[in-house]
């Protein structure tokens, strides 16, 4: 959707909410230049990490392990 800068100024929060919710780009005309407001669609750094199994064995044994012999308050 193309809007003028005055419309953007009057409706900035509505326009930003629309971009965030819809994922669509808003185009703003300002002094003969076209500006764009776009959502950030880059993948997050943690999402790019490979997933690996870290527990070898039965995870239930960790939950129900008796730690009382090792506990020294």
N, C-alpha and C positions, 0 to 999 in steps of 0.2 A: 504494500500500500504506500503510495507517495503522499506526503503531507508537506505543508509549508512550515517553516520554523515557528511562526506565530501559533499555529495549531499545536505543534509539539509543546511549546511553552505553556499553553493553556491546559494541555492534557497529558503532561509528562508521565504521571504515575499510571494512568490507564494504558498509555502506549507501551511503557516498560512492562507492565503486567501482561499485556497481550503478547509481546515478544517472548517473555519467559514461559508463558503457558502454552502458546501455539508452536513455538519454535520458528516462526516466520520472521523474515527480515523486514524492518520498516525503513523506508527511504525518505529522507528529509531534504528538501531543496533549501539551500541557504546561500544567498548572494551568487547565484548561478552555478553553484557546486552541488553535486549529489552526495549526501552523507548517508551512511547506513548504520542502523542499530541491529546487531545480530546476536543471537544467543551463543554462548561459548559451548561448542559441541566437541571440544577436544577430550580425548580419553584422559581420565585421571591417572596419575602416576602409579598409585597403588593397584588400580585395576589392570595395569599392564604386567604386573608381576606374575610369574608362573605359580600355580598352586601345586603344592606337594603335600603328601601325607607326612606328618611329622611324628606321629605316634606309631611305633612298631609294636604290635601286640594288641591286647584287649584294653580299650580306654576305660572300661568299667573297673578294671583292677586299680587304676589310679584313683578313681573316685572313692572306692571302698577299701583303700589300703589303710592298714593300721600304722599310723605314724607315731604312736605313743612311745615306742622304744627309742626313737630318734629325737623326740622333743625334749629340749633342755631350756626351760624358762629362765 
